[in-house]
């Protein structure tokens, strides 16, 4: 018996995209004077905003690897591999296109801002990397799981080695995937670690989701492991450093946001997996099916992709807290409304572009 669709994933994805919308809006437009780390409310908002990206990367790896495993189990994963590579490349293209300012290009001004790497490029590249890992280890299910888990650990533990890396002698297009020195918001390291962990979780779901009591056991595991990562991962790294005399482990423990954030992700998974039966066919699940269109629409409205005219141009760091909160709520409503009524699902968009590419080839 093959495992069924993981409905709670769409709900988690919807939660993450809504948190991203309000987070980007408030962060871009709130007056600097109100960014007070001594303020409890601001700290809570900052903490939960920090969960958004780890959730996206983890879910991307989970869903993508799960679909690959399911296709392979049915005896033909070649179409899924082809579709996966295409989706990865498409996300790369969309990520770069959102940095285009057509108006300035017509004026003869070209900015290196175009080469800045953001979440879409990193997720796209992560999907491509997962495809190749799947092709290497698909015949060895448990080896695949172990490899993914080790990759996730290495990406996180070695973060101090590349945290402040600069690659001045490497072409900007490539360097921006590793270094933040030129303005990249995300880099493939350490963020591929979350995708690898997500893919690891997918192997567990694929092998055991149809078994009795799997859901209850998994929910408990999400909460327990998540709590351990949040409260004890730094302590564990220090202990292991003392035992092995590996200084890198202690360096990782002293700035341990990666493992603790992954703990947040697991707890969030546990919450939504617990209430999955109440979420099927709900509005939040439908929002989770439109994350790509929502992301693109919000980027255009807020940051002014293609034209340079967005909310940031007129209201950057100028709003009072009450204005920012109200504006964020309205922004979420407007973006979701446009997405629901004037855009299709992610699946529809991927298929439509795939058909266009196939026609051009022919």
Secondary structure, 3 states (H helix, E strand, C coil): CCCCCCHHHHHHHHHHHHHHHHHHHHHHHECHHHCCCCCHHHHHHHHHHCHHHHHHHHHHHHHHHHHHHHHHHCCCCHHHHHHHHHHHHHHHHHHHHCCCEHHHHHCCCCCHHHHCCCHHHHHHHHHHHHHHHHHHHCCCHHHHHHHHHHHHHHHHHCHHHHCCCCCCCCCHHHHCCCCCCCCCCCCHHHHHHHHHHHHHHHHHHHHHCCCCCHHHHHHHHHHHHHHHHHHHHHHHHHHHHHHHCCHHHHHHHCCCCHHHHHHHHHHHHHHHHHCHHHHCCCHHHHHHCCHHHHHHHHHHHHHCCECCCCHHHHHCCCECHHHHHHHHHHHHHHHHHHHHHHCCCHHHHHHHHHHHHHHHHC
